[in-house]
Amino acid sequence: MLSEPRAGRLAAWGNALIAHMVSPDDAAVAIVGHDAVHRVEGLPGEDAPVGLTLALGRLRALGASGLRVALPAPGHPLGLSGPPEFNARALEAEEAVICEGAALGLVPEVYEAGPEGDVHVEVVWHCLPVREAPPADVPSLGEAERELAEALRDATEVLTRLDVAGSGPVAEAAVAAYRARAERGREVLAPGYPPRAVRVLELAQRVGMLVSLASENGHGGAVSASEMAARGDALRPVERVARRAQVAAYNSVVVERPE
């Protein structure tokens, strides 16, 4: 979780557009980010894929009053509300966007194109019907912040005891990259989000980074099967909490009054 999920960028900047805080072109540029191009396929009234600017305008015309993020994982349909067909596509992609008020959802499919050495990324968002129902397992910002603090404290104790905290040149480089990104104009969320949402998202991304580093750092001091199992048991709920917090932050302007 070193960078924003594409669903997060789409929801954040789409919500800023719906709130008339950014222009359609500026929203589209922010959503695309470092990718080459994004298109939306299956949009009602369109027989072929369309660009983001047109798609965002059409979604507003179809009644979209806000965009929510889902970040599901096996056994954890975080942010989803059905139907099963949409949930399955979202689970495969590990992310999705749900359009409040329009009964539509968007699931990204990522393609790499171009010759070796000049590969670029193209994204097609598949637009599908969704069930208008409360999303699964999404906490409030306050709940997410408390959960993050508790999970980070508990996991740090276990990982320190097992000597598997992220360390070494690769870990240090990853941490430096995260800090540089965080200082570069606070590139999280979009205009209109409350400060608490920004704080929660930044902490969730930091926690996710630490989980990734601990997972990728080999066995560290966890040389026995029981210690390796303990490490996995410690990391699993922390990763879950971090995903829940990300969703709470991205969805805050839709489900909560800004603070």
N, C-alpha and C positions, 0 to 999 in steps of 0.2 A: 504494500500500500504506500509506496513512495510517491505516487502521483495520483491525481484525481481519476476516478473511473470516468469513462466517457459518459455514462448515464448521469454522473454527478455534474459534469460540465453542461450537458444538455438541459438538465432540470434547473440548475442555478441560473444560467443565462436566459433560459426560456422564461423563468419566473420574473427576472428583471425586465424582460421585454413585455410580458403581460402587464406588469406594473407601470409600464411607460417610463422606465428609468434608463433604458438603453435603446438604441435604434436597431431595427432588424439586421442591418449589415454588421453592426458591431457585435451583436449577439452571435451571429453566424460565424464570424471570425474567431471569437473566443471559444465557441464550441468545437470548431475544427482543430484548433490548437496546432500541433505539429503534424497532424495528418495532412494528406494531400487534398482530399475532398470527402464530403459527407453527402449522402443522398437518402431520401425517404421513399420507400416502396410500399405500395398497398394503401396509400392515403385515399380515403373516400373521395370520389370525383376525379381521380387521376388514374389514367390507364398505364402510365409509365413512371419510373422513379423521378422525383423532383428534387431541386436543391433545398437547402435548409431554410433560406429566407422565405421562399414560397410555402414550404411545409409549415413553418411556425405561424405564418399568417393564416393559412387554411385551418390549422388546429384551433386558433382563436375564434375563427368564424364558425367552427363546428361546436363551439361552446366551452373550450378548455379554459378553465379559470385558474389553473395552477398545475404544476408538474411535480410529481413525487418520484422518488428513487426507490428501487428495490435492489438489494444485493444478496440474493439467495445463495445458499450452499446446500449440499446434500444433507437432508434431514432438518433443514432450517429455511423455510420459505420466507425469509425476511423481507417484508414490504409488499408481498404479493397478496392478491385477493381473488385470483382465478380469472377465467376458467382453467381447467387442467391443461388445455392445449397451450395457452399463453404461459402458464407456470413452467411447463416443460421447456419451452424455448428460452425463457428467462434463466432457468436453472442451468441450461447448457452454456449460455453466454456468461453466467454469473452476475448479470446486471440487467436492468430494464428501467424504463421510465413509464409511469402511468399518468395519463392526462385526466385530471379531475374535471368532471362536468361534461366530458366528451365520450366516456366509456371506451376509450382507446388506449393502447399501450404500444410502446416502441422498444424493440429488442435489436441491439447492434450485431452485425456480422462483419468481421474484419478481414480484409484481403490485403495481401502484399503483392505488389505488381512492379514490373520493371526489371531490367537486367541486373546481374550481380554487380554490386558496388554502387548501384543507383536505385535501390529498392525504395518505393514509397508505399504508404498505407492509405487504403481507401476503405471507407465504412459505409455500409448500407444499413439503414434503420428499417426494420420490418414493422409495419403498422398493423396491429391486430386488435380485435375486440377484447375488452376486459370486463370483468364483473365489477359493478360499482358497489363496493363493500369495504368495511374497515380493513386496512392493511395488516398483515400478520406481524406481531411481535415488535412493533416500533415504539420505543420509549419516548418520553418527553425529553427536552433538552436537560432539565434538572436531573432526571433519572439517569440519563446517559453520562452526565458529568460525574455523578456519584459512583456509578458502576465502573467508569474508567479508572478513577482514583483507587478504588478498592482492588480492582483486578490487577492494576499495575503494581500495587504494593505487595499483594499476595504472590504474584508471579515472580517479582524481583527476588523475594526471599527464597523461593524454590530454586530459581535459576542460579542464584549466587551460591547456594549450597551445593548445587550439582556442577558448578564451574562451567556453565554453558552460555554465559552472557556473551553478546557479540563483542569480539575483540580482534585485533590484528589489522593489517593494512586495508583489507577489503571492507571490513566493518567501519573503520575510521573514515575511509573515502565515502562510504554511503551516508554516514552521519554528517560529514562535511557538506555533501551535496544537498542533503535535506535542509541544513541550516542556511545554506546559500539561497536555496529556493524560497525558504520562509522569509528571508530578509529582502527578497527581490520584489518589493512592493506588495507583500502579503497577497500572493496570487491564489487565494482560496475564496471560494464562493463568488458572489457577484454583488453589484449594488442592490441595496434594499434589505440585506440580511442583518439580523441583530448581532451585536458584538459577541454575545454569548454563543451564537451558532458558529461564528468564526473560531472562537476559543475551543469549543468542543471538537470541531473538525480538525483543527491543528493537533490537538492532543490525541485524537483517534488515529490520525496519520502517523504521528510519532510512535504511538503504541504499536501500531501495525508494523512499522519499520523494525522495531525492536524484536517483535515476534518473528519476523522474517529472518533477521540476522541470527537469532538464537536457533531457528530451525535449520539454517544453512551452515552453521558453524561446526559441522561434524559432531562427534560425540562429546567433545570437551572432556570434562571429568566424569561424565556419565558412562562408565565402562561396563557396568552390569546391566542385565536385561531389566531388572527392577528399577534402576536409576533412569534408564532410557524411557521406560514406561512412565515414570514420574514426571520426566520432562515433558512428554507428550500430554500428559494429563494437566500439567500446569499451563501449557501454551494454548490448548484447545479452547478453554473458556475465555481466555484473554482475546484471542482472535475473534471470537463470537461477539464479545462486548465491543470491540473496536468497530466491527461492521455495523452493529446496532447504533453506535454513536454517530457514525458517518451518515447513516440514513436519517437519524433524528436531526442532524444539522442541515442536511440538504432539504428536508421536508418542513423545516421549522416555519417558513413563511407561508406555507399552505395550511398547516394544522395548528399553529400557535400564533398568538398576537405578538409582533415584534416588541422586544423589551428595550 
